[in-house]
Amino acid sequence: MLPIEIAMTVADYPGHGHMDWDWGAGWWIVMVIAMFLFWGSVIYLLVRAFASNRNGGAEPSDPLQVLDRRLAEGLISPDEYRERKDILAGRRSGSESQD
């Protein structure tokens, strides 16, 4: 039996027709369950949508992009940015001696 057939059977118990305003507890139970399923799925989808966009999507895998993002967010100073960029580029900073 399909779920809708079960719901119709529960709602149409003997002694009450569709034209009667008192349909019994059958429809009430079905509608409450449907309401919870609907709003639960809406909330779930909203949470998933905002959780995936919290960090602007996927984290960049390129170290220079990560470094650029950290400078833009103010997490590192411009001096730190240049030093770390030189290190990533394979160059030594000016304060170190070259052998």
Beta strands, then each sheet from edge to edge (+ up, - down):
end
